[in-house]
């Protein structure tokens, strides 16, 4: 009882001493970097709205300052097949599952490290049969053999006088935070890739449909040309030119179909399926709605919203804590240990008062000479922090660049769609006129051929320009962080840890 009281007193004293010495924690105290001191993301002011065009996906988009982003931002496209595919991808994508597993690993490592801040208690029990030598017994020719039984409880506590354990725990906390934002990055990348691939599929389907329409019109035109040739109204060269043009149009179809197949395979893989497990969902631009309001995030908020910036900040925090770990390693370690137990030569005497044993001790260790190894480790930790700080600034620069590019792209996409729609209408009118003039004998077949090629180019370019508005809208939501802070599952995960 007396010994147990001494152990408790020693532990209480050690806890009090640790509290007193808490101010001795070495290394820099981490402070979050301040956001860039700028008022806008783009160099030039954005218009309040983009231009509009009378075509699918041609509506004007309004830039709304400080507009929040929903956690499921892809639902703004109002595509049920897209919503269902993303739900499936979030449940089955292996890259996202790997990110979640890495987060759990970091959290368990942190939980293990947290135990080092408390005393370690162990127990042991043993029995042995021993024989003393003549020298040990002190009686030549007499070598007694005896049994020894023992049981004990051992307590050990490391005083974190200079904060090495605290800084290591802080470092692992930052690592867990880093993995958390790696999960958010994986989540955002996955959902953005699904949306982008769906838009690409819709674009390719539109291009294929336009090409098939053009091929159908060229077939009809070829039939007319054949009739005119058989009637003796045109030369054989006109027929050959039309046949060559039709063959050229048909040759553009297989590459588009190949791209569509590859895009479908990409979507299937993102959903965690094999290529042979293609689903029934398909995507058309006409079945999607272009979001009419777009967020214009404040620069001070962007660094809060971007998962990659928050992950880089967590790495910077880790590097800062490691400086403290390296600095504390240059100072002495203090350990308090104690043992209480029993020992006896006979098992029935093991728990008698006379069999009790105990010891209490303190230990201090200090490296006296290591050829400056600890010094250079500290300098390496400082260099690692400098590298992490530079990487953080680089990530912030990249984030602002991404958002500025997406905002400007949306502005120019709207202008391009309006211009491309006019070009497509002009090319269609020119082709209709060229065909009428050709039938009247006013122009040659080469004029018609040129008009047909211009119309095909304009028709395909119009579909691509329509798709670009959808794709760049998705890119903006991705560049702004994707609204992870509004996801219910994130709040639940944060509350559980």
C-alpha positions as CSV (number, residue, x, y, z in Angstrom):
1,X,0.0,0.0,0.0
2,X,2.8,2.4,0.9
3,X,4.5,1.7,-2.4
4,X,1.4,2.2,-4.5
5,X,0.9,5.5,-2.7
6,X,4.4,6.5,-3.6
7,X,3.8,5.5,-7.3
8,X,0.6,7.6,-7.4
9,X,2.4,10.5,-5.8
10,X,5.2,10.3,-8.3
11,X,2.9,10.2,-11.2
12,X,0.9,13.2,-9.9
13,X,4.2,15.0,-9.4
14,X,5.3,14.2,-13.0
15,X,2.0,15.4,-14.4
16,X,2.3,18.6,-12.5
17,X,5.9,19.1,-13.6
18,X,4.9,18.5,-17.2
19,X,2.2,21.1,-16.9
20,X,4.7,23.6,-15.5
21,X,7.1,22.8,-18.2
22,X,4.6,23.0,-21.0
23,X,5.9,26.4,-21.9
24,X,9.2,24.8,-22.8
25,X,7.8,23.2,-25.9
26,X,10.4,23.8,-28.6
27,X,10.0,24.7,-32.2
28,X,7.7,27.2,-34.0
29,X,4.0,27.4,-33.1
30,X,2.2,26.9,-36.4
31,X,0.1,29.8,-37.8
32,X,-2.1,29.3,-40.9
33,X,-0.8,31.3,-43.9
34,X,-2.8,34.4,-44.7
35,X,-4.7,34.5,-48.0
36,X,-3.3,36.6,-50.8
37,X,-4.2,40.3,-50.3
38,X,-6.1,40.8,-53.6
39,X,-9.6,41.9,-54.3
40,X,-10.3,39.9,-57.4
41,X,-9.2,36.7,-59.1
42,X,-9.1,37.8,-62.7
43,X,-6.9,40.6,-64.0
44,X,-9.8,42.3,-65.8
45,X,-13.4,42.7,-64.5
46,X,-15.8,40.1,-65.6
47,X,-19.2,41.0,-67.1
48,X,-22.3,40.6,-65.0
49,X,-23.5,38.0,-67.5
50,X,-22.1,36.2,-70.5
51,X,-23.6,36.6,-73.9
52,X,-26.5,34.4,-75.0
53,X,-27.1,32.4,-78.2
54,X,-30.3,30.8,-79.6
55,X,-29.0,27.3,-79.4
56,X,-29.0,24.4,-76.9
57,X,-26.7,25.4,-74.1
58,X,-26.7,29.0,-75.3
59,X,-28.3,30.7,-72.4
60,X,-26.6,33.6,-70.6
61,X,-24.8,32.8,-67.4
62,X,-24.7,35.2,-64.5
63,X,-21.6,35.6,-62.2
64,X,-22.9,35.8,-58.6
65,X,-20.5,37.2,-56.0
66,X,-20.1,35.1,-52.8
67,X,-22.5,32.5,-54.2
68,X,-22.1,29.2,-52.3
69,X,-21.6,25.9,-54.0
70,X,-23.8,22.9,-53.3
71,X,-22.1,19.7,-52.1
72,X,-23.6,17.9,-55.1
73,X,-22.9,20.6,-57.6
74,X,-23.3,18.3,-60.6
75,X,-27.1,18.2,-60.0
76,X,-27.2,21.7,-61.4
77,X,-27.0,20.1,-64.8
78,X,-30.4,18.4,-64.2
79,X,-29.3,15.1,-65.7
80,X,-30.7,12.0,-63.9
81,X,-28.4,9.6,-65.7
82,X,-25.4,11.7,-64.6
83,X,-26.6,11.8,-61.0
84,X,-27.1,8.0,-60.8
85,X,-23.7,7.4,-62.4
86,X,-21.9,9.6,-59.9
87,X,-23.7,7.9,-57.0
88,X,-22.4,4.6,-58.3
89,X,-18.9,5.9,-58.8
90,X,-18.7,7.3,-55.3
91,X,-19.6,3.9,-53.9
92,X,-17.4,1.7,-56.1
93,X,-14.4,3.7,-57.4
94,X,-11.2,2.1,-56.1
95,X,-9.2,5.4,-56.1
96,X,-11.6,7.0,-53.7
97,X,-11.7,3.8,-51.6
98,X,-7.9,3.9,-51.4
99,X,-8.0,7.6,-50.2
100,X,-10.4,6.7,-47.5
101,X,-8.2,3.8,-46.4
102,X,-5.2,6.1,-46.2
103,X,-7.2,8.5,-44.1
104,X,-8.1,5.7,-41.6
105,X,-4.5,4.7,-41.5
106,X,-3.4,8.3,-40.6
107,X,-6.1,8.5,-37.9
108,X,-5.1,5.2,-36.3
109,X,-1.5,6.2,-36.4
110,X,-2.4,9.4,-34.6
111,X,-4.5,7.5,-32.0
112,X,-1.5,5.2,-31.4
113,X,0.8,8.2,-30.9
114,X,-1.6,9.8,-28.4
115,X,-0.9,7.0,-26.0
116,X,2.7,8.1,-25.7
117,X,1.6,11.1,-23.7
118,X,0.5,8.9,-20.8
119,X,2.3,6.4,-18.5
120,X,2.9,2.9,-19.8
121,X,1.8,0.2,-17.4
122,X,2.8,-3.5,-17.9
123,X,2.4,-6.7,-15.9
124,X,4.6,-9.8,-15.8
125,X,4.4,-13.1,-14.0
126,X,7.1,-15.9,-14.1
127,X,8.5,-19.0,-12.6
128,X,12.0,-20.5,-12.8
129,X,14.1,-23.3,-11.4
130,X,17.6,-22.1,-10.6
131,X,20.9,-23.6,-9.4
132,X,23.7,-21.6,-7.8
133,X,27.3,-22.3,-8.5
134,X,29.7,-23.0,-5.6
135,X,31.1,-19.5,-5.9
136,X,27.6,-18.0,-5.7
137,X,26.6,-20.1,-2.7
138,X,29.8,-19.6,-0.8
139,X,29.9,-23.3,0.2
140,X,32.2,-25.5,-1.9
141,X,30.5,-28.7,-2.9
142,X,27.1,-27.3,-2.1
143,X,25.1,-26.1,-5.1
144,X,21.5,-25.5,-4.0
145,X,18.6,-25.9,-6.4
146,X,15.5,-23.8,-5.8
147,X,12.3,-22.5,-7.4
148,X,11.6,-18.8,-7.8
149,X,8.2,-17.3,-8.4
150,X,7.4,-13.7,-9.2
151,X,4.7,-11.3,-10.3
152,X,4.9,-7.5,-10.8
153,X,3.4,-4.4,-12.2
154,X,5.7,-2.0,-14.1
155,X,5.0,1.7,-14.7
156,X,7.1,4.0,-16.9
157,X,6.5,7.6,-17.8
158,X,8.5,9.9,-20.2
159,X,8.5,13.5,-19.2
160,X,7.9,15.5,-22.3
161,X,9.9,18.4,-20.9
162,X,10.9,20.0,-24.2
163,X,7.8,19.0,-26.2
164,X,9.2,16.4,-28.5
165,X,6.2,14.1,-28.0
166,X,3.8,16.9,-28.2
167,X,5.3,18.1,-31.5
168,X,5.3,14.5,-32.9
169,X,1.6,14.3,-32.0
170,X,1.0,17.6,-33.7
171,X,2.8,16.4,-36.8
172,X,0.6,13.3,-37.0
173,X,-2.5,15.4,-36.5
174,X,-1.5,17.5,-39.5
175,X,-0.8,14.3,-41.4
176,X,-4.4,13.1,-40.7
177,X,-5.7,16.5,-41.8
178,X,-3.6,16.1,-45.0
179,X,-5.2,12.7,-45.7
180,X,-8.6,14.1,-45.0
181,X,-8.1,16.7,-47.7
182,X,-6.6,14.1,-50.0
183,X,-10.0,12.3,-49.7
184,X,-11.7,15.6,-50.6
185,X,-9.4,16.0,-53.6
186,X,-10.1,12.4,-54.7
187,X,-13.8,13.0,-54.3
188,X,-13.7,16.2,-56.3
189,X,-11.5,14.7,-59.0
190,X,-13.7,11.7,-59.4
191,X,-17.0,13.6,-59.6
192,X,-15.4,16.2,-62.0
193,X,-14.0,13.4,-64.2
194,X,-17.4,11.7,-64.4
195,X,-19.1,15.0,-65.4
196,X,-16.4,15.9,-67.9
197,X,-16.5,12.4,-69.5
198,X,-20.3,12.6,-69.7
199,X,-20.2,15.9,-71.4
200,X,-17.5,14.5,-73.8
201,X,-19.8,11.6,-74.6
202,X,-22.7,14.0,-75.3
203,X,-20.4,16.0,-77.5
204,X,-19.3,13.0,-79.5
205,X,-22.8,11.8,-79.9
206,X,-23.7,15.2,-81.2
207,X,-20.8,15.2,-83.6
208,X,-21.7,11.6,-84.8
209,X,-25.3,12.7,-85.3
210,X,-24.3,15.7,-87.3
211,X,-21.9,13.6,-89.4
212,X,-24.6,11.1,-90.1
213,X,-27.0,13.8,-91.2
214,X,-24.3,15.2,-93.5
215,X,-23.6,11.8,-94.9
216,X,-27.3,11.3,-95.5
217,X,-27.6,14.6,-97.3
218,X,-24.5,13.8,-99.4
219,X,-26.0,10.4,-100.4
220,X,-29.1,12.3,-101.6
221,X,-26.9,14.8,-103.4
222,X,-24.9,11.9,-105.0
223,X,-28.2,10.4,-106.3
224,X,-29.1,13.7,-107.9
225,X,-25.6,14.0,-109.5
226,X,-25.9,10.4,-110.9
227,X,-29.3,11.3,-112.4
228,X,-27.8,14.4,-114.0
229,X,-24.9,12.5,-115.4
230,X,-27.1,9.8,-116.9
231,X,-29.2,12.5,-118.5
232,X,-26.0,14.0,-120.0
233,X,-26.3,17.2,-118.1
234,X,-22.9,17.0,-116.2
235,X,-19.5,15.5,-116.7
236,X,-18.1,12.3,-115.1
237,X,-15.7,14.5,-113.1
238,X,-18.7,16.0,-111.2
239,X,-19.8,12.5,-110.2
240,X,-16.3,11.5,-109.0
241,X,-16.0,14.7,-107.0
242,X,-19.3,14.0,-105.2
243,X,-18.3,10.4,-104.6
244,X,-14.9,11.5,-103.2
245,X,-16.7,14.0,-100.9
246,X,-19.1,11.4,-99.6
247,X,-16.2,8.9,-99.0
248,X,-14.4,11.7,-97.1
249,X,-17.4,12.4,-94.9
250,X,-17.8,8.7,-94.2
251,X,-14.1,8.4,-93.2
252,X,-14.7,11.0,-90.4
253,X,-17.3,8.7,-88.7
254,X,-15.1,5.8,-87.4
255,X,-12.7,8.0,-85.5
256,X,-15.6,9.7,-83.7
257,X,-17.1,6.3,-82.9
258,X,-13.7,5.2,-81.6
259,X,-13.5,8.2,-79.3
260,X,-17.0,7.5,-78.1
261,X,-16.1,4.0,-77.2
262,X,-13.1,5.1,-75.3
263,X,-15.1,7.7,-73.4
264,X,-17.7,5.1,-72.5
265,X,-15.0,2.8,-71.2
266,X,-13.6,5.7,-69.1
267,X,-17.0,6.3,-67.6
268,X,-17.5,2.6,-66.9
269,X,-14.1,2.4,-65.2
270,X,-14.8,5.5,-63.1
271,X,-18.0,3.8,-61.9
272,X,-15.9,0.8,-60.8
273,X,-17.1,-1.5,-63.6
274,X,-15.4,-3.6,-66.2
275,X,-15.7,-2.7,-70.0
276,X,-18.1,-5.6,-70.5
277,X,-20.4,-4.1,-67.8
278,X,-21.6,-1.1,-69.8
279,X,-24.8,0.3,-68.5
280,X,-27.9,1.7,-70.2
281,X,-27.2,5.4,-69.4
282,X,-26.2,7.7,-72.3
283,X,-25.7,11.4,-72.5
284,X,-26.9,14.0,-74.9
285,X,-26.3,17.8,-74.8
286,X,-30.0,18.5,-75.3
287,X,-30.8,16.4,-72.2
288,X,-28.6,18.6,-70.0
289,X,-29.3,22.1,-68.7
290,X,-26.6,24.7,-68.5
291,X,-26.5,26.3,-65.0
292,X,-27.6,29.9,-65.3
293,X,-25.9,31.2,-62.1
294,X,-22.2,30.7,-61.5
295,X,-20.3,31.4,-58.2
296,X,-17.7,34.1,-58.1
297,X,-15.8,33.3,-54.9
298,X,-13.9,35.9,-53.0
299,X,-10.1,35.4,-53.1
300,X,-10.0,35.2,-49.3
301,X,-12.4,32.2,-49.5
302,X,-10.7,30.4,-52.3
303,X,-7.8,29.1,-50.1
304,X,-10.4,27.8,-47.6
305,X,-12.3,25.9,-50.3
306,X,-9.6,24.3,-52.4
307,X,-8.8,20.8,-51.1
308,X,-5.3,20.9,-52.6
309,X,-4.5,24.2,-50.9
310,X,-5.7,22.8,-47.5
311,X,-3.7,19.7,-48.1
312,X,-0.6,21.8,-48.8
313,X,-1.3,23.8,-45.7
314,X,-1.5,20.5,-43.6
315,X,1.9,19.5,-45.1
316,X,3.3,22.8,-44.0
317,X,2.0,22.3,-40.5
318,X,3.6,18.8,-40.5
319,X,7.0,20.3,-41.5
320,X,6.6,23.0,-38.8
321,X,6.0,20.4,-36.1
322,X,8.9,18.3,-37.2
323,X,11.3,21.3,-36.5
324,X,10.1,21.0,-32.9
325,X,10.7,17.3,-32.8
326,X,14.2,17.7,-34.1
327,X,14.9,20.6,-31.7
328,X,13.7,18.6,-28.7
329,X,15.9,15.7,-29.6
330,X,18.9,17.9,-28.8
331,X,17.9,18.1,-25.1
332,X,17.8,15.5,-22.3
333,X,15.1,12.9,-22.0
334,X,13.6,12.3,-18.5
335,X,11.9,9.0,-17.5
336,X,10.3,8.0,-14.3
337,X,9.8,4.2,-13.7
338,X,8.5,2.1,-10.9
339,X,7.8,-1.5,-10.1
340,X,5.7,-3.2,-7.5
341,X,5.4,-7.0,-7.1
342,X,6.0,-10.1,-5.2
343,X,8.7,-12.8,-5.2
344,X,9.0,-16.1,-3.3
345,X,10.8,-19.4,-3.3
346,X,7.5,-21.3,-2.8
347,X,4.3,-20.7,-4.6
348,X,2.2,-20.7,-1.4
349,X,4.3,-17.8,0.0
350,X,4.0,-15.6,-3.1
351,X,1.4,-13.3,-1.7
352,X,2.6,-13.1,1.9
353,X,3.6,-9.6,3.1
354,X,7.2,-10.7,3.4
355,X,7.3,-11.5,-0.4
356,X,6.6,-7.9,-1.5
357,X,9.2,-6.0,-3.5
358,X,9.3,-2.6,-5.1
359,X,11.5,0.0,-6.7
360,X,11.2,3.5,-8.0
361,X,13.7,5.2,-10.2
362,X,14.3,8.2,-12.5
363,X,16.5,8.4,-15.5
364,X,17.9,11.2,-17.6
365,X,19.8,10.7,-20.9
366,X,21.6,13.3,-23.0
367,X,23.6,12.9,-26.1
368,X,27.1,14.3,-25.5
369,X,28.7,13.7,-28.9
370,X,27.2,12.7,-32.2
371,X,29.3,14.6,-34.8
372,X,26.6,17.2,-35.0
373,X,24.1,14.6,-36.3
374,X,21.2,16.1,-34.3
375,X,22.1,19.6,-35.4
376,X,22.0,18.6,-39.0
377,X,18.7,16.8,-38.5
378,X,17.3,20.1,-37.2
379,X,18.6,22.0,-40.2
380,X,17.1,19.3,-42.5
381,X,13.7,19.8,-40.8
382,X,14.0,23.6,-41.3
383,X,14.8,23.0,-45.0
384,X,11.8,20.7,-45.3
385,X,9.6,23.4,-43.9
386,X,11.0,25.9,-46.4
387,X,10.3,23.4,-49.2
388,X,6.7,22.9,-47.9
389,X,6.2,26.6,-47.7
390,X,7.3,27.1,-51.3
391,X,5.0,24.2,-52.4
392,X,2.1,25.8,-50.5
393,X,2.6,29.1,-52.4
394,X,2.9,27.3,-55.7
395,X,-0.4,25.5,-54.9
396,X,-2.1,28.8,-54.1
397,X,-0.8,30.3,-57.4
398,X,-2.1,27.3,-59.3
399,X,-5.5,27.5,-57.6
400,X,-6.0,31.2,-58.6
401,X,-4.8,30.4,-62.1
402,X,-7.3,27.6,-62.5
403,X,-10.2,29.7,-61.4
404,X,-9.2,32.7,-63.5
405,X,-8.8,30.4,-66.5
406,X,-12.2,28.9,-66.0
407,X,-14.0,32.3,-65.5
408,X,-12.4,33.7,-68.7
409,X,-13.1,30.5,-70.6
410,X,-16.8,30.8,-69.7
411,X,-16.9,34.4,-70.9
412,X,-15.2,33.5,-74.2
413,X,-17.2,30.3,-74.7
414,X,-20.4,32.3,-74.8
415,X,-18.9,34.7,-77.3
416,X,-17.6,31.7,-79.4
417,X,-21.0,29.9,-79.3
418,X,-22.8,33.0,-80.6
419,X,-20.2,33.5,-83.4
420,X,-20.2,29.8,-84.2
421,X,-24.0,29.7,-84.4
422,X,-23.9,32.5,-86.9
423,X,-21.1,30.7,-88.9
424,X,-23.2,27.5,-89.0
425,X,-26.3,29.3,-90.2
426,X,-24.3,31.2,-92.8
427,X,-22.6,28.0,-94.0
428,X,-26.0,26.3,-94.3
429,X,-27.5,29.1,-96.3
430,X,-24.4,29.2,-98.5
431,X,-24.7,25.4,-99.2
432,X,-28.4,25.7,-100.0
433,X,-27.7,28.5,-102.5
434,X,-24.8,26.7,-104.0
435,X,-27.0,23.6,-104.6
436,X,-29.7,25.7,-106.3
437,X,-27.1,27.5,-108.4
438,X,-25.5,24.1,-109.4
439,X,-28.9,22.7,-110.4
440,X,-29.4,25.8,-112.5
441,X,-26.0,25.4,-114.1
442,X,-24.7,28.7,-112.7
443,X,-21.7,27.2,-110.7
444,X,-19.6,24.1,-110.9
445,X,-19.7,21.1,-108.6
446,X,-16.5,22.3,-107.0
447,X,-18.4,25.3,-105.6
448,X,-20.9,22.9,-104.1
449,X,-18.2,20.7,-102.7
450,X,-16.5,23.6,-101.0
451,X,-19.8,24.7,-99.5
452,X,-20.5,21.2,-98.2
453,X,-17.1,21.0,-96.5
454,X,-17.6,24.5,-94.9
455,X,-21.0,23.4,-93.6
456,X,-19.7,20.2,-92.2
457,X,-16.8,22.0,-90.4
458,X,-19.2,24.6,-89.0
459,X,-21.8,22.0,-87.9
460,X,-19.2,20.0,-86.0
461,X,-17.6,23.1,-84.5
462,X,-21.0,24.2,-83.3
463,X,-21.4,21.0,-81.3
464,X,-17.9,21.3,-79.8
465,X,-18.6,24.9,-78.8
466,X,-21.8,23.9,-77.1
467,X,-20.1,21.2,-75.2
468,X,-17.3,23.5,-74.2
469,X,-19.7,25.7,-72.2
470,X,-20.8,22.7,-70.2
471,X,-17.3,21.4,-69.7
472,X,-15.9,24.8,-68.6
473,X,-18.8,25.2,-66.2
474,X,-17.9,21.9,-64.6
475,X,-14.3,23.1,-64.6
476,X,-15.2,26.2,-62.6
477,X,-17.1,24.2,-60.0
478,X,-14.0,22.0,-59.7
479,X,-11.6,24.9,-59.5
480,X,-13.6,26.5,-56.7
481,X,-13.4,23.4,-54.6
482,X,-16.7,21.6,-55.4
483,X,-18.6,22.5,-52.3
484,X,-17.2,19.7,-50.1
485,X,-17.9,21.9,-47.1
486,X,-21.7,21.5,-47.8
487,X,-21.6,17.7,-47.8
488,X,-23.4,16.1,-45.0
489,X,-21.1,13.1,-44.9
490,X,-18.1,15.4,-44.3
491,X,-19.8,16.9,-41.2
492,X,-20.6,13.4,-39.9
493,X,-17.0,12.3,-40.4
494,X,-15.7,15.3,-38.7
495,X,-18.0,14.7,-35.7
496,X,-16.9,11.1,-35.4
497,X,-13.2,12.0,-34.8
